[in-house]
Amino acid sequence: MPIPHDTIAKLDETFASISALGAELTEAQWKLPSDLPGWTVQDNLSHLIGTERMLQGLPRTAHEAAPVEHVKNPIGQVNEHEVDARRPRTGAAVLAEWDDLTALRLRTLRDADEAYFDAPAQTPTGAGTVADFLHIRVLDCWSHEQDMRRAVGRPGGFDGASAAHTLDRLSRTLPIVIGKRAATPDGGAVVVDITGPVARRLTYEVRDGRAGLVDEPSASPLTTVRLDCEAFAVLALGRRTAADLASRIEIDGDTALGQRVVDQLNMMI
């Protein structure tokens, strides 16, 4: 596999965007709650640090967090250890750790050979390679940046390559949502119209029980779901519900089917 220069460039873009955002925050803003249960703005960054340290081969924290309700599995507990270990620090101190660590990570990635990226790795979607993990890592970093931005009321980050990368990865789950979860009937088509700044108009048709992306449906779509790209990302990442974002969602045609689609969008990666 060739060196994934494009993925590295997207990671660089998002790392820098997170750093720039963090440099603007007050200590009070670092401690604001985010959409992720139990996590503040600072906790989101601490989580990203923990994973980047793991990817760099650095030791995990020896700290053990007390059991909390929002941790549901062993991976979540490992994440919570890293987050809780940094809670006594200031946001500025955590940001300084992030800046140093991401500079090291980028040097590592840019100096690595093809064998580094071809090495086996367990990714959030199953067995793969380091390159596969990094492709998902763009989504993860960008998503947590957005969690931080929403919490402090500083929108941004939708004009770069990482935003388009993330929306396209999230769109991969739409066939399951439309065909299986929303139970679109065989032969029926659904349009998902994602408006800018990252715009996508995607049409899916169900054939033999499976939804697939098509250029043109065999018949008029049963329903069209229209929402802005941030709302799509927030729903697909499970940060909020369709009811929370109802004012930003339009459904034409079969409203019951369209509602099932948006209610089932939480698929993550």
Sine and cosine of phi, psi and omega as CSV:
sin_phi,cos_phi,sin_psi,cos_psi,sin_omega,cos_omega
0.00,0.00,0.74,-0.67,0.03,-1.00
-0.92,0.39,0.34,-0.94,0.02,-1.00
-0.89,0.45,0.77,-0.64,-0.08,-1.00
-0.99,0.14,0.95,0.32,-0.05,-1.00
-0.86,0.51,-0.59,0.81,-0.02,-1.00
-0.90,0.44,-0.68,0.73,0.03,-1.00
-0.90,0.44,-0.67,0.74,0.02,-1.00
-0.87,0.49,-0.66,0.75,0.01,-1.00
-0.89,0.45,-0.62,0.78,0.02,-1.00
-0.93,0.37,-0.64,0.77,0.07,-1.00
-0.88,0.47,-0.69,0.72,0.04,-1.00
-0.84,0.54,-0.72,0.69,-0.01,-1.00
-0.86,0.52,-0.73,0.68,-0.06,-1.00
-0.96,0.27,-0.63,0.77,0.10,-1.00
-0.82,0.58,-0.73,0.69,-0.05,-1.00
-0.92,0.39,-0.62,0.78,0.00,-1.00
-0.91,0.42,-0.64,0.77,0.06,-1.00
-0.90,0.43,-0.67,0.74,0.01,-1.00
-0.89,0.46,-0.69,0.73,0.00,-1.00
-0.90,0.43,-0.66,0.75,0.06,-1.00
-0.88,0.47,-0.75,0.66,-0.04,-1.00
-0.87,0.50,-0.58,0.82,-0.02,-1.00
-0.91,0.41,-0.31,0.95,-0.02,-1.00
-1.00,-0.06,-0.12,0.99,-0.16,-0.99
-1.00,0.00,0.59,-0.81,0.15,-0.99
-0.99,0.10,0.22,-0.98,0.02,-1.00
-0.89,0.46,-0.59,0.81,0.03,-1.00
-0.90,0.44,-0.61,0.79,0.02,-1.00
-0.93,0.37,-0.59,0.81,0.04,-1.00
-0.86,0.51,-0.49,0.87,-0.08,-1.00
-1.00,-0.09,0.10,0.99,0.03,-1.00
-0.94,0.33,0.55,-0.83,0.03,-1.00
-0.95,0.31,0.50,-0.87,0.05,-1.00
-0.93,-0.37,-0.03,-1.00,0.03,-1.00
-0.93,0.37,-0.30,0.95,-0.01,-1.00
-0.99,0.11,0.85,-0.53,-0.09,-1.00
-0.79,0.61,0.79,-0.61,0.07,-1.00
0.99,0.15,-0.09,1.00,-0.08,-1.00
-0.93,-0.37,0.71,-0.71,0.10,-1.00
-1.00,0.00,0.02,-1.00,0.11,-0.99
-0.83,0.56,-0.73,0.68,0.00,-1.00
-0.88,0.47,-0.63,0.78,-0.01,-1.00
-0.88,0.47,-0.60,0.80,0.05,-1.00
-0.86,0.50,-0.70,0.72,0.01,-1.00
-0.93,0.36,-0.63,0.78,0.04,-1.00
-0.86,0.50,-0.64,0.77,0.06,-1.00
-0.88,0.47,-0.71,0.70,0.02,-1.00
-0.88,0.48,-0.62,0.78,0.03,-1.00
-0.89,0.46,-0.70,0.71,-0.02,-1.00
-0.85,0.53,-0.68,0.73,0.00,-1.00
-0.94,0.34,-0.65,0.76,0.02,-1.00
-0.90,0.44,-0.59,0.81,0.07,-1.00
-0.89,0.45,-0.67,0.74,0.03,-1.00
-0.88,0.48,-0.71,0.70,0.00,-1.00
-0.90,0.43,-0.50,0.86,0.01,-1.00
-0.99,0.15,-0.15,0.99,-0.02,-1.00
0.99,0.12,0.32,0.95,0.02,-1.00
-1.00,0.05,0.45,-0.89,-0.06,-1.00
-0.93,0.38,0.52,-0.85,0.09,-1.00
-0.96,0.27,0.29,-0.96,0.07,-1.00
-0.90,0.43,0.52,-0.85,0.10,-0.99
-1.00,0.07,-0.15,0.99,-0.02,-1.00
-0.93,0.37,0.59,-0.80,0.08,-1.00
-0.86,-0.52,0.86,-0.52,0.01,-1.00
-0.97,0.24,0.52,-0.85,0.09,-1.00
-0.93,0.38,0.48,-0.88,0.04,-1.00
-0.84,0.54,0.68,-0.73,0.04,-1.00
-0.71,-0.71,0.41,-0.91,-0.13,-0.99
-0.91,0.41,-0.53,0.85,-0.09,-1.00
-0.98,0.18,-0.11,0.99,0.07,-1.00
-1.00,0.00,0.86,-0.51,-0.15,-0.99
-0.93,-0.36,-0.20,0.98,-0.09,-1.00
-0.43,-0.91,0.16,-0.99,-0.04,-1.00
-0.86,0.51,-0.61,0.79,0.03,-1.00
-0.90,0.44,-0.67,0.74,0.05,-1.00
-0.88,0.47,-0.58,0.82,0.02,-1.00
-0.93,0.38,-0.67,0.74,0.06,-1.00
-0.87,0.50,-0.70,0.72,0.04,-1.00
-0.87,0.50,-0.66,0.75,-0.04,-1.00
-0.91,0.41,-0.55,0.84,0.06,-1.00
-0.86,0.52,-0.72,0.69,-0.02,-1.00
-0.91,0.41,-0.66,0.76,-0.01,-1.00
-0.91,0.41,-0.76,0.65,-0.08,-1.00
-0.92,0.40,-0.53,0.85,0.01,-1.00
-0.88,0.47,-0.43,0.90,-0.06,-1.00
-0.98,-0.19,-0.03,1.00,-0.04,-1.00
-0.90,0.44,-0.55,0.84,0.03,-1.00
-0.95,0.32,-0.23,0.97,-0.06,-1.00
-0.99,0.12,0.27,-0.96,0.13,-0.99
-0.98,0.20,0.36,-0.93,0.09,-1.00
-0.86,0.50,-0.63,0.78,0.00,-1.00
-0.88,0.47,-0.61,0.80,0.01,-1.00
-0.93,0.36,-0.65,0.76,0.04,-1.00
-0.92,0.40,-0.63,0.78,0.05,-1.00
-0.89,0.46,-0.64,0.77,0.02,-1.00
-0.89,0.47,-0.64,0.76,0.06,-1.00
-0.89,0.46,-0.69,0.72,0.03,-1.00
-0.85,0.52,-0.73,0.68,-0.04,-1.00
-0.88,0.48,-0.69,0.72,0.01,-1.00
-0.91,0.40,-0.68,0.73,-0.06,-1.00
-0.92,0.38,-0.70,0.72,-0.03,-1.00
-0.94,0.35,-0.51,0.86,0.11,-0.99
-0.89,0.45,-0.68,0.74,0.05,-1.00
-0.90,0.43,-0.69,0.73,-0.02,-1.00
-0.87,0.48,-0.69,0.72,-0.02,-1.00
-0.91,0.41,-0.61,0.79,0.08,-1.00
-0.88,0.47,-0.68,0.73,0.01,-1.00
-0.87,0.49,-0.74,0.68,-0.06,-1.00
-0.92,0.40,-0.63,0.78,-0.04,-1.00
-0.97,0.26,-0.40,0.92,0.01,-1.00
-1.00,-0.03,-0.18,0.98,-0.12,-0.99
-0.96,0.26,0.47,-0.88,0.06,-1.00
-0.99,-0.11,0.00,-1.00,-0.06,-1.00
-0.88,0.47,-0.55,0.83,-0.02,-1.00
-0.88,0.47,-0.56,0.83,0.03,-1.00
-0.86,0.50,-0.71,0.70,-0.07,-1.00
-0.98,0.20,-0.38,0.93,0.03,-1.00
-0.99,0.11,-0.20,0.98,-0.07,-1.00
-0.88,0.48,0.61,-0.79,0.01,-1.00
-0.88,0.48,0.58,-0.81,0.03,-1.00
-0.48,-0.87,0.58,-0.81,0.10,-1.00
-1.00,0.03,0.93,-0.36,-0.05,-1.00
-0.99,-0.12,0.19,-0.98,0.06,-1.00
-0.87,0.50,-0.29,0.96,0.02,-1.00
-0.96,-0.27,0.12,0.99,0.01,-1.00
0.84,-0.55,-0.22,-0.97,-0.04,-1.00
-0.91,0.41,0.66,-0.75,0.01,-1.00
-0.25,-0.97,-0.52,-0.85,0.01,-1.00
-0.85,-0.52,0.15,-0.99,0.08,-1.00
-0.85,0.53,-0.63,0.77,0.03,-1.00
-0.87,0.49,-0.65,0.76,0.04,-1.00
-0.89,0.46,-0.68,0.74,0.00,-1.00
-0.88,0.47,-0.70,0.72,-0.03,-1.00
-0.91,0.42,-0.55,0.84,0.04,-1.00
-0.89,0.46,-0.65,0.76,0.07,-1.00
-0.96,0.28,-0.51,0.86,-0.03,-1.00
-0.89,0.46,-0.53,0.85,0.09,-1.00
-0.85,0.53,-0.75,0.66,0.04,-1.00
-0.85,0.53,-0.72,0.69,-0.07,-1.00
-0.89,0.46,-0.74,0.67,-0.02,-1.00
-0.91,0.42,-0.70,0.71,0.00,-1.00
-0.89,0.45,-0.65,0.76,-0.03,-1.00
-0.89,0.45,-0.69,0.73,0.02,-1.00
-0.95,0.32,-0.53,0.85,0.14,-0.99
-0.85,0.52,-0.68,0.73,0.01,-1.00
-0.92,0.40,-0.59,0.81,0.09,-1.00
-0.85,0.52,-0.68,0.73,0.01,-1.00
-0.91,0.41,-0.70,0.71,-0.03,-1.00
-0.90,0.44,-0.68,0.73,0.02,-1.00
-0.89,0.46,-0.63,0.78,-0.05,-1.00
-0.91,0.42,-0.57,0.82,-0.04,-1.00
-0.98,-0.21,0.05,1.00,0.04,-1.00
0.93,0.37,0.60,0.80,0.03,-1.00
-0.84,-0.54,0.99,0.16,-0.01,-1.00
-0.90,0.43,0.44,-0.90,0.01,-1.00
0.32,-0.95,0.00,-1.00,0.06,-1.00
0.99,0.12,0.19,0.98,0.01,-1.00
-0.98,-0.18,0.01,1.00,-0.06,-1.00
-0.98,-0.22,0.12,0.99,-0.04,-1.00
-0.94,-0.35,0.04,-1.00,-0.03,-1.00
-0.92,0.39,-0.48,0.88,-0.04,-1.00
-0.93,0.38,-0.55,0.83,0.03,-1.00
-0.91,0.42,-0.75,0.66,0.03,-1.00
-0.88,0.47,-0.66,0.75,0.05,-1.00
-0.83,0.55,-0.73,0.68,-0.04,-1.00
-0.92,0.38,-0.71,0.70,0.01,-1.00
-0.87,0.49,-0.62,0.79,0.00,-1.00
-0.94,0.34,-0.59,0.81,0.07,-1.00
-0.92,0.38,-0.69,0.73,0.01,-1.00
-0.89,0.45,-0.55,0.84,-0.01,-1.00
-0.91,0.41,-0.34,0.94,0.01,-1.00
-0.88,0.48,-0.38,0.92,-0.03,-1.00
-1.00,0.08,-0.17,0.99,-0.09,-1.00
-0.87,0.49,-0.61,0.79,0.05,-1.00
-0.84,0.54,-0.62,0.78,0.03,-1.00
-0.93,0.37,-0.69,0.72,0.01,-1.00
-0.86,0.51,-0.76,0.65,-0.11,-0.99
-0.97,0.25,-0.70,0.72,-0.07,-1.00
-0.98,0.20,-0.70,0.71,-0.12,-0.99
-0.99,-0.16,-0.83,0.56,-0.13,-0.99
-0.94,0.34,-0.68,0.74,-0.02,-1.00
-1.00,0.05,-0.13,0.99,0.06,-1.00
0.82,0.57,0.75,0.66,0.10,-1.00
-0.91,0.41,0.75,-0.66,-0.07,-1.00
-0.92,0.40,0.42,-0.91,0.00,-1.00
-0.86,0.52,0.72,-0.70,-0.04,-1.00
1.00,0.03,-0.20,0.98,0.00,-1.00
-1.00,0.10,0.45,-0.89,0.01,-1.00
-0.81,-0.59,0.52,-0.86,0.04,-1.00
-0.77,-0.64,0.70,-0.71,0.08,-1.00
-0.96,-0.28,0.75,-0.66,0.14,-0.99
-0.93,-0.36,0.94,-0.35,-0.07,-1.00
-0.97,-0.26,0.97,-0.22,-0.01,-1.00
-0.99,-0.12,0.88,-0.48,-0.04,-1.00
-1.00,0.03,0.23,-0.97,-0.17,-0.99
-0.86,0.51,0.07,-1.00,0.10,0.99
-0.95,0.30,-0.34,0.94,0.14,-0.99
-0.98,-0.18,0.99,-0.16,-0.12,-0.99
-0.99,-0.17,0.71,-0.70,0.07,-1.00
-0.59,-0.81,0.74,-0.67,0.14,-0.99
-0.90,-0.44,0.94,-0.33,-0.16,-0.99
-0.89,-0.47,0.78,-0.63,-0.01,-1.00
-0.90,-0.43,0.79,-0.61,-0.02,-1.00
-0.86,-0.52,0.70,-0.72,0.03,-1.00
-0.84,-0.54,0.65,-0.76,-0.01,-1.00
-1.00,-0.05,0.83,-0.55,0.05,-1.00
-0.74,-0.68,0.80,-0.61,-0.04,-1.00
0.80,0.60,0.64,0.77,0.09,-1.00
0.99,0.13,0.01,1.00,-0.04,-1.00
-0.84,-0.55,0.71,-0.70,0.02,-1.00
-1.00,0.02,0.67,-0.74,0.03,-1.00
-0.66,-0.75,0.45,-0.89,0.01,-1.00
-0.96,0.30,0.75,-0.66,0.00,-1.00
-0.75,-0.66,0.44,-0.90,0.08,-1.00
-0.95,0.30,-0.70,0.72,0.02,-1.00
-0.66,-0.75,0.74,-0.67,0.02,-1.00
-0.96,0.27,0.36,-0.93,0.01,-1.00
-0.92,0.38,-0.49,0.87,0.03,-1.00
-0.63,-0.77,0.13,-0.99,-0.01,-1.00
-0.84,0.55,0.66,-0.75,0.01,-1.00
-0.85,0.53,0.59,-0.81,0.04,-1.00
-0.94,0.34,-0.58,0.82,-0.01,-1.00
-0.44,-0.90,0.46,-0.89,0.12,-0.99
-0.83,-0.55,0.81,-0.59,0.06,-1.00
-0.96,-0.27,0.82,-0.57,-0.04,-1.00
-0.84,-0.54,0.79,-0.62,0.03,-1.00
-0.39,-0.92,0.39,-0.92,0.00,-1.00
-0.97,0.25,0.30,-0.95,-0.14,-0.99
-0.91,0.41,-0.53,0.85,0.05,-1.00
-0.93,0.37,-0.68,0.73,0.03,-1.00
-0.88,0.48,-0.65,0.76,0.04,-1.00
-0.87,0.50,-0.73,0.69,-0.02,-1.00
-0.89,0.45,-0.69,0.72,-0.01,-1.00
-0.88,0.48,-0.66,0.76,0.03,-1.00
-0.94,0.35,-0.75,0.66,-0.07,-1.00
-0.90,0.43,-0.50,0.87,0.01,-1.00
-1.00,0.06,-0.06,1.00,0.05,-1.00
0.96,0.27,0.35,0.94,-0.02,-1.00
-0.97,0.24,-0.58,0.81,0.02,-1.00
-0.60,-0.80,0.15,-0.99,-0.03,-1.00
-0.99,-0.17,0.24,-0.97,0.05,-1.00
-0.88,0.48,-0.55,0.84,0.04,-1.00
-0.90,0.44,-0.61,0.79,0.03,-1.00
-0.90,0.45,-0.52,0.85,-0.12,-0.99
-0.93,-0.36,0.37,0.93,-0.12,-0.99
-0.83,0.56,-0.57,0.82,-0.04,-1.00
-0.94,0.34,-0.23,0.97,-0.03,-1.00
-0.96,-0.29,0.13,0.99,-0.04,-1.00
-0.88,-0.48,0.75,-0.66,0.10,-0.99
-0.88,-0.48,0.66,-0.75,0.02,-1.00
-0.79,-0.62,0.85,-0.53,0.06,-1.00
-0.94,-0.33,0.55,-0.84,0.03,-1.00
1.00,0.05,-0.75,-0.67,-0.03,-1.00
-0.95,0.32,0.99,-0.11,-0.09,-1.00
-0.92,0.38,-0.54,0.84,0.01,-1.00
-0.91,0.42,-0.69,0.72,0.04,-1.00
-0.90,0.43,-0.72,0.69,0.01,-1.00
-0.86,0.50,-0.61,0.79,0.02,-1.00
-0.92,0.38,-0.62,0.79,0.05,-1.00
-0.89,0.47,-0.62,0.79,0.02,-1.00
-0.88,0.48,-0.79,0.62,-0.06,-1.00
-0.94,0.35,-0.52,0.86,0.03,-1.00
-0.93,0.36,-0.40,0.92,-0.07,-1.00
-0.96,-0.28,0.22,0.97,-0.09,-1.00
-0.93,0.36,-0.33,0.94,-0.04,-1.00
-0.94,0.35,1.00,-0.02,0.01,-1.00
-0.86,-0.50,-0.34,0.94,-0.08,-1.00
0.80,0.61,0.17,-0.99,0.05,-1.00
-0.07,1.00,0.00,0.00,0.00,0.00
